[in-house]
Amino acid sequence: MTDREKKRKAAMIAVAYYLEQEKAAAAEVVKPNNAWAAMGKGMIMNNRTNVQRRGRLLMKAV
């Protein structure tokens, strides 16, 4: 194997590794977005629950 072939093979391996890392990074970016969406939905549900509880408390007081 000549020096040029060795360098070419090393470059191809480096490119393949870089592409795998980019795929992994892209997959991780999706997770926080889903986490933020889930947290937002949870907060909305908690607010609705609190509003419903307040309405029941006010009805009992009357």
MARLO-290075 format. One record per atom (N, C-alpha, C, CB): residue in one letter; x, y, z; atom name; chain. Coordinates in steps of 0.1 Angstrom, whole numbers, always signed. Glycine has a CB too. Layout:
! MARLO-290075
  rest      X      Y      Z  atom  kette
     A      X      Y      Z    CA      A
...
***
This chain:
! MARLO-290075
  rest      X      Y      Z  atom  kette
     M     +8    -12     +0     N      A
     M     +0     +0     +0    CA      A
     M     +9    +12     +0     C      A
     M    -10     +0    +12    CB      A
     T     +6    +21     -9     N      A
     T    +15    +33    -10    CA      A
     T    +10    +44     +0     C      A
     T    +14    +39    -24    CB      A
     D    +18    +54     +2     N      A
     D    +15    +65    +11    CA      A
     D     +2    +72     +7     C      A
     D    +27    +75    +12    CB      A
     R     +0    +73     -6     N      A
     R    -12    +80    -10    CA      A
     R    -24    +72     -7     C      A
     R    -11    +83    -26    CB      A
     E    -23    +59     -9     N      A
     E    -35    +50     -6    CA      A
     E    -38    +50     +9     C      A
     E    -32    +36    -11    CB      A
     K    -27    +50    +17     N      A
     K    -29    +51    +32    CA      A
     K    -36    +64    +36     C      A
     K    -16    +49    +39    CB      A
     K    -31    +75    +30     N      A
     K    -38    +88    +34    CA      A
     K    -52    +88    +29     C      A
     K    -29    +99    +27    CB      A
     R    -55    +83    +17     N      A
     R    -68    +83    +12    CA      A
     R    -77    +74    +20     C      A
     R    -68    +77     -3    CB      A
     K    -73    +63    +25     N      A
     K    -80    +54    +33    CA      A
     K    -83    +61    +47     C      A
     K    -73    +41    +36    CB      A
     A    -73    +67    +52     N      A
     A    -75    +74    +65    CA      A
     A    -85    +86    +64     C      A
     A    -61    +80    +70    CB      A
     A    -85    +93    +52     N      A
     A    -94   +104    +50    CA      A
     A   -108    +98    +49     C      A
     A    -90   +111    +37    CB      A
     M   -110    +87    +42     N      A
     M   -123    +81    +41    CA      A
     M   -129    +77    +54     C      A
     M   -123    +69    +31    CB      A
     I   -120    +71    +62     N      A
     I   -125    +67    +76    CA      A
     I   -128    +79    +84     C      A
     I   -113    +59    +83    CB      A
     A   -120    +90    +83     N      A
     A   -123   +102    +90    CA      A
     A   -137   +108    +86     C      A
     A   -112   +113    +88    CB      A
     V   -139   +108    +73     N      A
     V   -152   +114    +68    CA      A
     V   -164   +105    +73     C      A
     V   -152   +114    +52    CB      A
     A   -162    +92    +72     N      A
     A   -173    +83    +77    CA      A
     A   -176    +85    +92     C      A
     A   -169    +68    +74    CB      A
     Y   -165    +87   +100     N      A
     Y   -167    +90   +114    CA      A
     Y   -174   +103   +116     C      A
     Y   -153    +89   +121    CB      A
     Y   -170   +113   +109     N      A
     Y   -176   +126   +110    CA      A
     Y   -191   +126   +107     C      A
     Y   -169   +136   +101    CB      A
     L   -194   +119    +96     N      A
     L   -209   +117    +92    CA      A
     L   -217   +110   +103     C      A
     L   -210   +110    +79    CB      A
     E   -211   +100   +109     N      A
     E   -218    +93   +120    CA      A
     E   -220   +102   +132     C      A
     E   -210    +81   +124    CB      A
     Q   -210   +110   +135     N      A
     Q   -212   +120   +146    CA      A
     Q   -222   +130   +143     C      A
     Q   -198   +127   +149    CB      A
     E   -223   +135   +131     N      A
     E   -233   +145   +127    CA      A
     E   -247   +139   +128     C      A
     E   -231   +150   +113    CB      A
     K   -249   +126   +124     N      A
     K   -262   +119   +125    CA      A
     K   -266   +118   +140     C      A
     K   -261   +105   +119    CB      A
     A   -256   +115   +149     N      A
     A   -259   +113   +163    CA      A
     A   -263   +127   +169     C      A
     A   -247   +108   +170    CB      A
     A   -256   +137   +165     N      A
     A   -259   +151   +170    CA      A
     A   -273   +155   +165     C      A
     A   -248   +161   +165    CB      A
     A   -276   +152   +153     N      A
     A   -289   +156   +147    CA      A
     A   -300   +148   +155     C      A
     A   -290   +153   +132    CB      A
     A   -298   +136   +158     N      A
     A   -308   +128   +166    CA      A
     A   -310   +134   +180     C      A
     A   -304   +114   +167    CB      A
     E   -299   +139   +186     N      A
     E   -300   +145   +199    CA      A
     E   -308   +158   +199     C      A
     E   -287   +147   +205    CB      A
     V   -307   +165   +189     N      A
     V   -314   +178   +188    CA      A
     V   -329   +176   +189     C      A
     V   -310   +186   +175    CB      A
     V   -334   +165   +183     N      A
     V   -349   +163   +183    CA      A
     V   -354   +161   +197     C      A
     V   -352   +151   +174    CB      A
     K   -346   +154   +206     N      A
     K   -351   +150   +219    CA      A
     K   -354   +163   +228     C      A
     K   -340   +142   +226    CB      A
     P   -346   +173   +229     N      A
     P   -350   +184   +237    CA      A
     P   -362   +191   +232     C      A
     P   -339   +194   +237    CB      A
     N   -365   +192   +219     N      A
     N   -377   +198   +214    CA      A
     N   -389   +190   +219     C      A
     N   -377   +198   +199    CB      A
     N   -388   +177   +219     N      A
     N   -399   +169   +224    CA      A
     N   -401   +171   +239     C      A
     N   -397   +154   +221    CB      A
     A   -390   +172   +246     N      A
     A   -390   +174   +260    CA      A
     A   -397   +188   +263     C      A
     A   -376   +174   +267    CB      A
     W   -393   +198   +256     N      A
     W   -400   +211   +258    CA      A
     W   -415   +210   +255     C      A
     W   -393   +222   +249    CB      A
     A   -418   +203   +244     N      A
     A   -432   +202   +241    CA      A
     A   -440   +195   +252     C      A
     A   -434   +195   +227    CB      A
     A   -434   +184   +257     N      A
     A   -441   +176   +267    CA      A
     A   -442   +185   +280     C      A
     A   -433   +163   +270    CB      A
     M   -432   +192   +283     N      A
     M   -432   +201   +295    CA      A
     M   -443   +212   +293     C      A
     M   -419   +208   +298    CB      A
     G   -444   +217   +282     N      A
     G   -455   +227   +279    CA      A
     G   -468   +222   +280     C      A
     G   -453   +233   +265    CB      A
     K   -470   +210   +275     N      A
     K   -483   +203   +276    CA      A
     K   -487   +200   +291     C      A
     K   -484   +190   +268    CB      A
     G   -477   +196   +298     N      A
     G   -479   +193   +312    CA      A
     G   -483   +206   +320     C      A
     G   -466   +187   +318    CB      A
     M   -476   +217   +317     N      A
     M   -480   +229   +324    CA      A
     M   -494   +234   +320     C      A
     M   -470   +240   +320    CB      A
     I   -498   +232   +308     N      A
     I   -511   +236   +304    CA      A
     I   -521   +227   +311     C      A
     I   -513   +234   +288    CB      A
     M   -519   +214   +312     N      A
     M   -528   +205   +319    CA      A
     M   -529   +209   +334     C      A
     M   -524   +191   +318    CB      A
     N   -517   +212   +340     N      A
     N   -517   +217   +354    CA      A
     N   -526   +229   +356     C      A
     N   -503   +219   +359    CB      A
     N   -524   +239   +347     N      A
     N   -532   +251   +348    CA      A
     N   -547   +248   +347     C      A
     N   -527   +261   +337    CB      A
     R   -550   +240   +338     N      A
     R   -565   +236   +336    CA      A
     R   -570   +230   +349     C      A
     R   -567   +227   +324    CB      A
     T   -562   +221   +355     N      A
     T   -566   +214   +367    CA      A
     T   -568   +224   +378     C      A
     T   -556   +204   +371    CB      A
     N   -559   +234   +379     N      A
     N   -560   +244   +390    CA      A
     N   -573   +252   +388     C      A
     N   -548   +253   +390    CB      A
     V   -575   +256   +375     N      A
     V   -587   +264   +372    CA      A
     V   -600   +256   +376     C      A
     V   -588   +268   +357    CB      A
     Q   -600   +243   +373     N      A
     Q   -612   +235   +376    CA      A
     Q   -614   +234   +391     C      A
     Q   -611   +221   +369    CB      A
     R   -603   +232   +398     N      A
     R   -604   +231   +413    CA      A
     R   -609   +244   +419     C      A
     R   -590   +228   +418    CB      A
     R   -604   +255   +414     N      A
     R   -609   +268   +419    CA      A
     R   -624   +270   +417     C      A
     R   -602   +280   +412    CB      A
     G   -629   +265   +405     N      A
     G   -643   +266   +403    CA      A
     G   -651   +258   +412     C      A
     G   -646   +262   +389    CB      A
     R   -646   +246   +416     N      A
     R   -653   +237   +425    CA      A
     R   -653   +243   +439     C      A
     R   -647   +223   +425    CB      A
     L   -642   +249   +443     N      A
     L   -641   +255   +456    CA      A
     L   -650   +267   +457     C      A
     L   -626   +260   +459    CB      A
     L   -651   +275   +447     N      A
     L   -661   +286   +447    CA      A
     L   -675   +282   +448     C      A
     L   -658   +295   +435    CB      A
     M   -678   +271   +441     N      A
     M   -692   +266   +442    CA      A
     M   -695   +260   +455     C      A
     M   -694   +254   +431    CB      A
     K   -686   +254   +462     N      A
     K   -688   +249   +476    CA      A
     K   -690   +260   +486     C      A
     K   -677   +240   +480    CB      A
     A   -683   +272   +483     N      A
     A   -684   +283   +493    CA      A
     A   -697   +290   +492     C      A
     A   -672   +293   +490    CB      A
     V   -704   +289   +480     N      A
     V   -717   +296   +479    CA      A
     V   -728   +288   +484     C      A
     V   -720   +299   +464    CB      A
***
